[in-house]
Amino acid sequence: MQWGPSGFTSRQRTIFGSIAIVVAAFVVLSVLRLPGVIICLIILPIALFMLYSRPDASEQKTLRSSISLSADDIQDVVDEYEHFAHSVDTAAIADRTLHRPALMDTECEDPAVEQFHYQLSTAKRYLRRLDARLAKANMETSEFEQLLKITDQRALELKESWLVARRAALALGPNYRRDIEGEA
C-alpha cells in the first residue's frame, strides 16, 4: 500500500472505513441482538453516506482550477507564437521577417529554436488530451496533484524555451540561412 503525502489516499480511507463499519455492525449485532438490528438499520445508511461522500471534493475542485490555470499558461505561449507567426500586425511581420526569421523555420538547426518547436508541438498535443484526462470519473486527489505537477512543469519549460528561442533567433538574425548555406 502506498501512503499519500498527507496520510491515507481516499481509496485507502474508503477501504479502512468500510472495514470499520462492518466491524462496528458486527459488534452491535452480537451485543444487542434484535435492538442491534434496528440500530444498524438506522446507522448503516448514514455511515455509508458519510463514507462515500467525497471529502476531497473541494480539494479536487481547487486542483482542477490550478490545472486549468497552468493549461492557460501553456495556451498563452502557444497564442504568442501563433500571433508571431500569423499576425498581420506590422510589428509581428517585421519581427518574423527582419529580426527572427529562424523562429519561423521548423527545420532550423539551432538547438534553442529546434527545442522550442518540439516543445510547442508536444504542448499542443498535451492540451488536446488534457480535457479528456480531467473528464475521467473517479480520479484520486493524488492523480490530480500529479497532473498539476506535470502541467506546471510543461508550462514553465515551454515559457523558458520560448524566451530562449526568441533570443537565439534574434542572435541568428535575418541572414541565418546564408550562413548555413555558406558553410556547406
Z-matrix of the N, CA and C atoms (Angstrom, degrees):
N
C 1 1.448
C 2 1.526 1 110.07
N 3 1.316 2 117.03 1 135.19
C 4 1.451 3 120.26 2 177.29
C 5 1.518 4 109.42 3 -95.42
N 6 1.296 5 114.23 4 143.01
C 7 1.461 6 119.84 5 177.63
C 8 1.507 7 108.75 6 -98.56
N 9 1.309 8 116.33 7 137.61
C 10 1.455 9 120.76 8 176.58
C 11 1.512 10 110.08 9 -77.45
N 12 1.319 11 117.53 10 169.66
C 13 1.454 12 120.70 11 -178.55
C 14 1.527 13 113.13 12 -62.44
N 15 1.331 14 117.39 13 -22.89
C 16 1.468 15 118.98 14 -179.16
C 17 1.527 16 110.58 15 -120.00
N 18 1.331 17 117.50 16 39.09
C 19 1.459 18 120.61 17 178.86
C 20 1.509 19 110.75 18 105.08
N 21 1.335 20 116.01 19 -129.81
C 22 1.457 21 121.74 20 -177.50
C 23 1.520 22 111.60 21 -80.62
N 24 1.340 23 115.42 22 148.19
C 25 1.470 24 119.32 23 170.61
C 26 1.522 25 107.12 24 -76.31
N 27 1.312 26 117.73 25 168.68
C 28 1.468 27 119.85 26 -178.80
C 29 1.527 28 110.63 27 -65.87
N 30 1.307 29 118.20 28 -32.87
C 31 1.466 30 120.25 29 176.94
C 32 1.532 31 110.80 30 -66.04
N 33 1.335 32 116.68 31 -42.63
C 34 1.465 33 120.13 32 178.27
C 35 1.527 34 110.81 33 -64.56
N 36 1.333 35 117.35 34 -38.83
C 37 1.462 36 120.40 35 177.60
C 38 1.521 37 110.49 36 -63.13
N 39 1.328 38 116.48 37 -39.20
C 40 1.466 39 120.80 38 178.52
C 41 1.528 40 110.96 39 -64.60
N 42 1.311 41 116.88 40 -43.48
C 43 1.471 42 120.66 41 179.88
C 44 1.529 43 110.57 42 -63.77
N 45 1.329 44 116.21 43 -49.86
C 46 1.468 45 119.46 44 -179.25
C 47 1.532 46 111.42 45 -66.38
N 48 1.310 47 117.82 46 -34.95
C 49 1.465 48 121.29 47 176.56
C 50 1.518 49 111.54 48 -64.75
N 51 1.338 50 116.09 49 -42.35
C 52 1.468 51 120.18 50 177.99
C 53 1.524 52 111.03 51 -62.03
N 54 1.316 53 116.39 52 -43.47
C 55 1.467 54 120.87 53 178.38
C 56 1.527 55 110.40 54 -61.75
N 57 1.331 56 116.34 55 -43.88
C 58 1.468 57 120.33 56 -179.84
C 59 1.534 58 111.16 57 -63.17
N 60 1.318 59 117.74 58 -39.13
C 61 1.471 60 121.36 59 179.38
C 62 1.526 61 110.04 60 -65.45
N 63 1.322 62 117.80 61 -44.39
C 64 1.467 63 121.53 62 -179.88
C 65 1.530 64 110.55 63 -62.91
N 66 1.323 65 116.58 64 -44.64
C 67 1.476 66 120.42 65 179.33
C 68 1.523 67 110.20 66 -63.47
N 69 1.326 68 117.16 67 -44.45
C 70 1.466 69 120.15 68 -179.90
C 71 1.526 70 110.87 69 -63.39
N 72 1.332 71 116.84 70 -41.39
C 73 1.468 72 120.13 71 178.91
C 74 1.531 73 110.27 72 -64.18
N 75 1.314 74 117.37 73 -40.82
C 76 1.463 75 121.26 74 178.55
C 77 1.535 76 111.36 75 -62.74
N 78 1.329 77 116.54 76 -42.87
C 79 1.468 78 120.65 77 179.47
C 80 1.527 79 110.33 78 -64.64
N 81 1.326 80 117.23 79 -46.26
C 82 1.468 81 120.76 80 -179.39
C 83 1.526 82 110.03 81 -62.69
N 84 1.328 83 118.10 82 -43.73
C 85 1.464 84 121.12 83 -179.67
C 86 1.537 85 111.87 84 -65.95
N 87 1.326 86 117.29 85 -39.59
C 88 1.465 87 119.11 86 -178.04
C 89 1.526 88 112.21 87 -73.29
N 90 1.324 89 117.76 88 -30.10
C 91 1.462 90 120.68 89 -178.92
C 92 1.526 91 111.05 90 -85.17
N 93 1.299 92 117.93 91 -44.05
C 94 1.467 93 120.97 92 -171.63
C 95 1.528 94 114.43 93 -102.63
N 96 1.281 95 120.04 94 -8.60
C 97 1.463 96 125.50 95 178.82
C 98 1.542 97 112.04 96 52.14
N 99 1.317 98 119.86 97 -114.63
C 100 1.463 99 122.47 98 -175.43
C 101 1.533 100 112.39 99 -62.69
N 102 1.339 101 120.07 100 -46.87
C 103 1.468 102 117.75 101 176.02
C 104 1.542 103 111.27 102 -62.36
N 105 1.325 104 116.27 103 -29.39
C 106 1.466 105 120.54 104 177.86
C 107 1.512 106 112.36 105 -64.44
N 108 1.332 107 116.64 106 -36.07
C 109 1.469 108 120.75 107 177.45
C 110 1.522 109 109.87 108 -63.44
N 111 1.319 110 116.30 109 -44.20
C 112 1.469 111 120.40 110 179.67
C 113 1.525 112 110.47 111 -64.54
N 114 1.312 113 115.73 112 -44.00
C 115 1.477 114 119.44 113 178.74
C 116 1.529 115 110.20 114 -62.35
N 117 1.333 116 116.85 115 -44.01
C 118 1.470 117 120.49 116 179.91
C 119 1.526 118 111.28 117 -62.92
N 120 1.332 119 117.31 118 -38.17
C 121 1.463 120 120.38 119 179.38
C 122 1.528 121 111.75 120 -65.11
N 123 1.323 122 116.07 121 -28.06
C 124 1.465 123 120.35 122 178.65
C 125 1.532 124 110.61 123 -84.09
N 126 1.323 125 116.26 124 -44.21
C 127 1.472 126 120.41 125 -172.00
C 128 1.531 127 112.81 126 -82.57
N 129 1.325 128 118.88 127 -34.79
C 130 1.466 129 121.01 128 -176.51
C 131 1.536 130 113.60 129 -57.74
N 132 1.332 131 119.90 130 -47.90
C 133 1.474 132 117.71 131 178.90
C 134 1.534 133 112.67 132 -60.81
N 135 1.326 134 115.93 133 -37.41
C 136 1.473 135 119.54 134 178.61
C 137 1.523 136 110.31 135 -66.00
N 138 1.340 137 116.11 136 -44.00
C 139 1.472 138 120.26 137 179.94
C 140 1.528 139 110.98 138 -64.17
N 141 1.318 140 116.61 139 -42.23
C 142 1.464 141 119.75 140 179.00
C 143 1.520 142 111.67 141 -65.84
N 144 1.318 143 116.60 142 -39.55
C 145 1.467 144 119.69 143 176.70
C 146 1.524 145 110.50 144 -60.85
N 147 1.314 146 116.55 145 -45.41
C 148 1.464 147 120.53 146 179.75
C 149 1.524 148 111.29 147 -65.54
N 150 1.318 149 116.57 148 -36.45
C 151 1.460 150 120.61 149 -179.04
C 152 1.522 151 111.53 150 -67.67
N 153 1.326 152 116.09 151 -43.18
C 154 1.454 153 119.16 152 -175.95
C 155 1.518 154 114.28 153 -92.95
N 156 1.322 155 117.74 154 -3.76
C 157 1.459 156 117.80 155 171.97
C 158 1.518 157 106.32 156 -70.29
N 159 1.283 158 116.73 157 148.05
C 160 1.455 159 119.99 158 -170.58
C 161 1.519 160 111.26 159 -91.03
N 162 1.327 161 117.93 160 98.89
C 163 1.448 162 119.63 161 178.03
C 164 1.527 163 112.04 162 -69.94
N 165 1.334 164 116.27 163 -19.73
C 166 1.453 165 120.08 164 -178.67
C 167 1.525 166 112.30 165 -89.47
N 168 1.325 167 117.24 166 3.61
C 169 1.460 168 120.60 167 -173.50
C 170 1.530 169 112.09 168 -59.58
N 171 1.321 170 117.43 169 -43.16
C 172 1.470 171 118.47 170 -179.16
C 173 1.526 172 110.90 171 -69.96
N 174 1.326 173 116.81 172 -36.75
C 175 1.463 174 119.91 173 176.98
C 176 1.529 175 110.43 174 -65.96
N 177 1.313 176 116.42 175 -41.52
C 178 1.459 177 119.98 176 178.54
C 179 1.522 178 111.73 177 -66.30
N 180 1.316 179 116.42 178 -35.51
C 181 1.468 180 119.88 179 176.95
C 182 1.530 181 109.99 180 -63.94
N 183 1.319 182 115.96 181 -41.63
C 184 1.465 183 120.67 182 177.86
C 185 1.528 184 110.62 183 -64.99
N 186 1.323 185 117.17 184 -41.98
C 187 1.462 186 120.79 185 178.75
C 188 1.525 187 111.21 186 -64.73
N 189 1.340 188 116.95 187 -39.78
C 190 1.465 189 120.40 188 176.14
C 191 1.526 190 110.68 189 -59.63
N 192 1.326 191 115.14 190 -42.66
C 193 1.460 192 119.93 191 179.34
C 194 1.530 193 110.84 192 -63.79
N 195 1.316 194 116.99 193 -41.98
C 196 1.466 195 120.95 194 179.12
C 197 1.524 196 111.16 195 -65.65
N 198 1.325 197 116.56 196 -39.97
C 199 1.465 198 120.55 197 177.01
C 200 1.524 199 109.69 198 -62.49
N 201 1.312 200 116.08 199 -41.37
C 202 1.463 201 120.74 200 179.12
C 203 1.533 202 111.07 201 -62.63
N 204 1.322 203 116.57 202 -40.67
C 205 1.466 204 120.21 203 178.65
C 206 1.528 205 111.18 204 -65.50
N 207 1.324 206 117.06 205 -40.81
C 208 1.460 207 120.06 206 177.63
C 209 1.527 208 110.97 207 -66.48
N 210 1.326 209 116.34 208 -38.11
C 211 1.464 210 120.33 209 176.66
C 212 1.528 211 110.08 210 -64.28
N 213 1.322 212 116.01 211 -35.92
C 214 1.473 213 119.87 212 176.05
C 215 1.526 214 110.95 213 -64.31
N 216 1.332 215 117.37 214 -36.11
C 217 1.467 216 120.74 215 176.34
C 218 1.525 217 110.74 216 -63.05
N 219 1.323 218 116.20 217 -41.72
C 220 1.466 219 120.12 218 176.65
C 221 1.525 220 109.65 219 -63.30
N 222 1.334 221 116.44 220 -46.05
C 223 1.458 222 120.77 221 -179.01
C 224 1.531 223 111.33 222 -63.08
N 225 1.333 224 117.61 223 -33.65
C 226 1.467 225 120.73 224 177.67
C 227 1.523 226 111.24 225 -61.13
N 228 1.338 227 116.91 226 -42.93
C 229 1.470 228 119.92 227 178.68
C 230 1.526 229 110.06 228 -67.01
N 231 1.325 230 117.11 229 -41.41
C 232 1.467 231 120.53 230 177.33
C 233 1.529 232 109.28 231 -60.26
N 234 1.327 233 117.14 232 -43.09
C 235 1.466 234 121.18 233 179.17
C 236 1.532 235 111.46 234 -65.11
N 237 1.343 236 116.56 235 -38.76
C 238 1.474 237 119.83 236 177.20
C 239 1.517 238 110.18 237 -60.59
N 240 1.323 239 116.56 238 -44.84
C 241 1.463 240 119.47 239 179.20
C 242 1.529 241 110.65 240 -65.45
N 243 1.322 242 117.23 241 -43.67
C 244 1.469 243 120.56 242 179.53
C 245 1.529 244 110.52 243 -60.84
N 246 1.326 245 116.94 244 -39.59
C 247 1.472 246 120.59 245 176.55
C 248 1.529 247 109.31 246 -63.80
N 249 1.314 248 117.20 247 -46.10
C 250 1.461 249 122.19 248 177.92
C 251 1.527 250 110.58 249 -58.30
N 252 1.326 251 116.78 250 -44.87
C 253 1.463 252 121.34 251 -172.89
C 254 1.524 253 114.19 252 -79.61
N 255 1.329 254 118.34 253 -30.23
C 256 1.468 255 119.43 254 -169.87
C 257 1.521 256 115.39 255 -126.45
N 258 1.301 257 118.98 256 -3.84
C 259 1.460 258 120.29 257 -176.68
C 260 1.531 259 111.08 258 -70.20
N 261 1.317 260 115.11 259 146.35
C 262 1.464 261 120.45 260 175.69
C 263 1.527 262 111.04 261 -93.93
N 264 1.308 263 115.89 262 5.47
C 265 1.463 264 122.10 263 175.66
C 266 1.534 265 108.65 264 -62.76
N 267 1.323 266 116.90 265 135.97
C 268 1.470 267 120.17 266 -175.80
C 269 1.532 268 112.05 267 -61.31
N 270 1.311 269 117.29 268 -36.26
C 271 1.470 270 119.60 269 178.77
C 272 1.528 271 110.66 270 -65.39
N 273 1.322 272 117.48 271 -40.35
C 274 1.464 273 121.33 272 179.13
C 275 1.528 274 110.59 273 -68.08
N 276 1.320 275 116.62 274 -40.69
C 277 1.469 276 119.86 275 178.50
C 278 1.520 277 110.43 276 -63.29
N 279 1.316 278 116.53 277 -45.58
C 280 1.468 279 120.54 278 178.63
C 281 1.525 280 110.58 279 -62.82
N 282 1.312 281 116.66 280 -40.55
C 283 1.462 282 120.53 281 -178.67
C 284 1.528 283 110.66 282 -63.36
N 285 1.329 284 117.84 283 -44.71
C 286 1.474 285 119.73 284 -176.00
C 287 1.521 286 113.43 285 -81.48
N 288 1.327 287 118.21 286 -18.81
C 289 1.465 288 118.60 287 -179.70
C 290 1.525 289 113.14 288 -103.51
N 291 1.329 290 116.94 289 -37.11
C 292 1.466 291 119.76 290 -176.04
C 293 1.530 292 113.91 291 -98.35
N 294 1.304 293 117.79 292 -34.81
C 295 1.465 294 120.08 293 -172.39
C 296 1.524 295 113.99 294 -103.97
N 297 1.322 296 117.20 295 -42.13
C 298 1.472 297 120.82 296 -172.69
C 299 1.535 298 112.95 297 -134.02
N 300 1.308 299 119.34 298 53.23
C 301 1.468 300 118.35 299 -179.91
C 302 1.534 301 112.56 300 -65.85
N 303 1.302 302 117.72 301 -25.65
C 304 1.472 303 120.60 302 179.83
C 305 1.525 304 111.22 303 -62.98
N 306 1.312 305 117.19 304 -28.79
C 307 1.464 306 121.05 305 -179.14
C 308 1.531 307 111.47 306 -69.31
N 309 1.320 308 116.97 307 -22.07
C 310 1.468 309 121.07 308 177.39
C 311 1.528 310 111.41 309 -83.84
N 312 1.319 311 117.19 310 -19.34
C 313 1.461 312 122.07 311 -175.12
C 314 1.530 313 110.22 312 -85.15
N 315 1.328 314 116.27 313 108.60
C 316 1.476 315 119.59 314 -179.58
C 317 1.525 316 111.67 315 -72.14
N 318 1.323 317 117.41 316 -11.53
C 319 1.462 318 120.78 317 177.88
C 320 1.517 319 112.76 318 -106.17
N 321 1.327 320 116.05 319 14.35
C 322 1.462 321 121.20 320 177.66
C 323 1.531 322 108.63 321 -62.56
N 324 1.319 323 116.59 322 136.38
C 325 1.453 324 120.84 323 -175.84
C 326 1.526 325 113.54 324 -91.34
N 327 1.316 326 117.05 325 1.59
C 328 1.459 327 119.00 326 175.81
C 329 1.532 328 108.11 327 -67.22
N 330 1.332 329 117.80 328 129.75
C 331 1.467 330 119.90 329 -175.35
C 332 1.535 331 114.19 330 -58.50
N 333 1.312 332 117.31 331 -37.86
C 334 1.467 333 119.84 332 -178.07
C 335 1.525 334 111.22 333 -68.67
N 336 1.320 335 116.54 334 -43.18
C 337 1.465 336 120.72 335 179.29
C 338 1.522 337 110.08 336 -68.52
N 339 1.311 338 116.42 337 -42.33
C 340 1.463 339 121.75 338 178.18
C 341 1.536 340 110.65 339 -60.51
N 342 1.321 341 115.75 340 -44.29
C 343 1.471 342 121.05 341 179.20
C 344 1.529 343 110.82 342 -63.44
N 345 1.325 344 117.14 343 -41.07
C 346 1.459 345 120.08 344 179.34
C 347 1.527 346 111.32 345 -62.62
N 348 1.321 347 117.33 346 -45.60
C 349 1.467 348 119.47 347 -179.25
C 350 1.525 349 111.30 348 -63.88
N 351 1.318 350 116.77 349 -36.36
C 352 1.461 351 120.25 350 176.30
C 353 1.534 352 110.27 351 -64.18
N 354 1.335 353 116.39 352 -48.59
C 355 1.465 354 120.05 353 -179.49
C 356 1.522 355 111.55 354 -66.00
N 357 1.313 356 117.43 355 -34.97
C 358 1.465 357 121.01 356 178.11
C 359 1.532 358 110.37 357 -62.99
N 360 1.316 359 117.17 358 -45.47
C 361 1.469 360 119.15 359 -179.31
C 362 1.527 361 111.16 360 -67.35
N 363 1.328 362 117.80 361 -39.34
C 364 1.466 363 118.99 362 178.46
C 365 1.523 364 111.10 363 -70.39
N 366 1.314 365 117.98 364 -32.79
C 367 1.465 366 120.99 365 178.36
C 368 1.530 367 110.74 366 -67.11
N 369 1.320 368 117.02 367 -40.78
C 370 1.469 369 120.04 368 177.33
C 371 1.525 370 110.90 369 -62.50
N 372 1.329 371 116.29 370 -43.04
C 373 1.467 372 120.75 371 178.47
C 374 1.531 373 110.22 372 -64.91
N 375 1.322 374 116.87 373 -40.65
C 376 1.467 375 121.38 374 179.09
C 377 1.527 376 111.07 375 -62.08
N 378 1.320 377 117.05 376 -43.41
C 379 1.469 378 120.81 377 179.43
C 380 1.527 379 111.34 378 -63.93
N 381 1.334 380 116.11 379 -37.78
C 382 1.475 381 118.71 380 178.54
C 383 1.527 382 111.05 381 -64.11
N 384 1.320 383 117.73 382 -34.15
C 385 1.466 384 121.71 383 -177.13
C 386 1.523 385 113.58 384 -89.27
N 387 1.304 386 117.80 385 -15.12
C 388 1.462 387 121.50 386 -173.72
C 389 1.528 388 112.20 387 -63.48
N 390 1.325 389 117.91 388 -43.92
C 391 1.465 390 120.33 389 -179.22
C 392 1.527 391 111.61 390 -60.58
N 393 1.325 392 116.45 391 -38.12
C 394 1.466 393 119.59 392 178.57
C 395 1.528 394 110.54 393 -65.24
N 396 1.310 395 116.84 394 -38.19
C 397 1.465 396 119.99 395 177.74
C 398 1.522 397 111.07 396 -66.30
N 399 1.308 398 116.53 397 -40.67
C 400 1.469 399 119.98 398 -179.40
C 401 1.526 400 111.99 399 -71.64
N 402 1.318 401 117.45 400 -23.54
C 403 1.460 402 120.91 401 179.99
C 404 1.524 403 112.28 402 -80.83
N 405 1.314 404 116.46 403 -8.46
C 406 1.471 405 120.79 404 -179.25
C 407 1.527 406 109.68 405 -60.88
N 408 1.326 407 115.74 406 129.73
C 409 1.465 408 120.64 407 -179.77
C 410 1.525 409 110.37 408 -75.49
N 411 1.308 410 115.87 409 151.53
C 412 1.465 411 123.26 410 175.41
C 413 1.524 412 114.01 411 60.29
N 414 1.316 413 117.41 412 38.95
C 415 1.459 414 119.67 413 174.98
C 416 1.516 415 109.31 414 -73.98
N 417 1.301 416 116.04 415 138.25
C 418 1.456 417 122.30 416 176.83
C 419 1.530 418 109.16 417 -78.25
N 420 1.304 419 115.59 418 156.42
C 421 1.463 420 120.48 419 177.12
C 422 1.528 421 110.40 420 -59.97
N 423 1.324 422 116.62 421 -38.24
C 424 1.469 423 119.92 422 179.70
C 425 1.529 424 110.97 423 -63.93
N 426 1.317 425 118.21 424 -32.99
C 427 1.465 426 121.12 425 176.55
C 428 1.527 427 110.60 426 -67.68
N 429 1.325 428 116.61 427 -40.04
C 430 1.467 429 119.98 428 175.29
C 431 1.523 430 110.61 429 -62.63
N 432 1.327 431 116.66 430 -42.80
C 433 1.462 432 120.36 431 179.91
C 434 1.522 433 111.06 432 -61.88
N 435 1.335 434 116.70 433 -42.50
C 436 1.463 435 121.05 434 178.51
C 437 1.523 436 110.93 435 -65.15
N 438 1.322 437 117.08 436 -41.34
C 439 1.463 438 121.13 437 178.33
C 440 1.529 439 111.00 438 -64.51
N 441 1.322 440 116.32 439 -38.84
C 442 1.466 441 119.96 440 176.67
C 443 1.520 442 110.72 441 -64.24
N 444 1.305 443 116.79 442 -43.14
C 445 1.470 444 121.04 443 179.48
C 446 1.528 445 110.53 444 -59.91
N 447 1.325 446 115.99 445 -45.18
C 448 1.471 447 120.56 446 -179.98
C 449 1.522 448 110.64 447 -65.41
N 450 1.323 449 117.31 448 -43.32
C 451 1.467 450 121.28 449 -178.75
C 452 1.523 451 110.96 450 -65.62
N 453 1.330 452 117.14 451 -42.83
C 454 1.465 453 120.58 452 176.23
C 455 1.524 454 111.17 453 -60.31
N 456 1.325 455 115.87 454 -44.17
C 457 1.463 456 120.66 455 -179.10
C 458 1.526 457 110.99 456 -63.47
N 459 1.315 458 116.91 457 -43.93
C 460 1.468 459 120.54 458 178.89
C 461 1.533 460 111.00 459 -64.02
N 462 1.315 461 116.62 460 -40.93
C 463 1.468 462 120.10 461 179.62
C 464 1.524 463 110.55 462 -62.75
N 465 1.321 464 116.87 463 -44.92
C 466 1.459 465 121.11 464 -179.72
C 467 1.525 466 111.05 465 -64.73
N 468 1.319 467 116.88 466 -46.65
C 469 1.466 468 120.64 467 -178.87
C 470 1.520 469 111.69 468 -63.51
N 471 1.342 470 117.09 469 -40.41
C 472 1.457 471 120.10 470 179.92
C 473 1.527 472 111.06 471 -66.97
N 474 1.326 473 116.96 472 -42.27
C 475 1.470 474 120.47 473 179.34
C 476 1.523 475 110.87 474 -62.58
N 477 1.338 476 116.28 475 -45.72
C 478 1.470 477 120.00 476 178.90
C 479 1.523 478 110.86 477 -63.70
N 480 1.321 479 116.63 478 -42.11
C 481 1.453 480 121.14 479 -179.89
C 482 1.533 481 110.99 480 -63.55
N 483 1.325 482 116.51 481 -38.09
C 484 1.469 483 121.65 482 178.04
C 485 1.523 484 110.47 483 -62.25
N 486 1.318 485 116.44 484 -45.54
C 487 1.461 486 120.12 485 -178.98
C 488 1.535 487 111.29 486 -66.92
N 489 1.327 488 116.73 487 -42.65
C 490 1.467 489 121.04 488 179.67
C 491 1.528 490 109.96 489 -65.83
N 492 1.311 491 117.79 490 -42.12
C 493 1.469 492 121.26 491 179.68
C 494 1.519 493 111.44 492 -65.07
N 495 1.331 494 116.93 493 -38.23
C 496 1.469 495 119.54 494 176.97
C 497 1.529 496 111.30 495 -62.90
N 498 1.341 497 115.56 496 -43.09
C 499 1.475 498 118.96 497 177.91
C 500 1.528 499 110.80 498 -64.89
N 501 1.313 500 117.27 499 -42.53
C 502 1.468 501 121.13 500 -179.08
C 503 1.528 502 110.52 501 -65.08
N 504 1.329 503 117.26 502 -42.60
C 505 1.466 504 120.72 503 179.58
C 506 1.529 505 110.74 504 -65.55
N 507 1.317 506 117.03 505 -36.74
C 508 1.468 507 120.46 506 177.04
C 509 1.523 508 110.23 507 -66.12
N 510 1.332 509 117.03 508 -40.45
C 511 1.466 510 121.16 509 179.00
C 512 1.533 511 110.79 510 -66.50
N 513 1.339 512 118.03 511 -34.22
C 514 1.461 513 120.57 512 178.14
C 515 1.524 514 111.21 513 -68.68
N 516 1.323 515 115.67 514 -32.92
C 517 1.454 516 120.88 515 176.56
C 518 1.510 517 114.05 516 75.83
N 519 1.350 518 115.25 517 -174.08
C 520 1.463 519 119.75 518 -174.83
C 521 1.533 520 113.87 519 -75.35
N 522 1.301 521 118.43 520 -19.98
C 523 1.465 522 120.88 521 -175.43
C 524 1.520 523 112.18 522 -105.57
N 525 1.298 524 118.11 523 30.05
C 526 1.466 525 119.98 524 -175.46
C 527 1.532 526 111.73 525 -65.03
N 528 1.331 527 118.66 526 -30.50
C 529 1.475 528 121.47 527 -179.86
C 530 1.522 529 110.61 528 -68.60
N 531 1.296 530 117.13 529 -37.40
C 532 1.467 531 120.31 530 179.51
C 533 1.524 532 110.01 531 -66.16
N 534 1.339 533 116.07 532 -36.94
C 535 1.462 534 119.30 533 178.16
C 536 1.518 535 110.44 534 -63.98
N 537 1.329 536 117.48 535 -40.31
C 538 1.467 537 121.94 536 -179.50
C 539 1.533 538 109.57 537 -70.05
N 540 1.347 539 116.70 538 -44.72
C 541 1.454 540 120.18 539 -178.62
C 542 1.514 541 111.34 540 -69.48
N 543 1.337 542 118.29 541 -31.02
C 544 1.449 543 122.50 542 178.55
C 545 1.521 544 112.26 543 -68.29
N 546 1.330 545 117.21 544 -29.95
C 547 1.462 546 120.99 545 -179.81
C 548 1.526 547 111.19 546 -75.87
N 549 1.313 548 117.40 547 -26.83
C 550 1.478 549 120.22 548 -175.15
C 551 1.485 550 114.07 549 -78.32
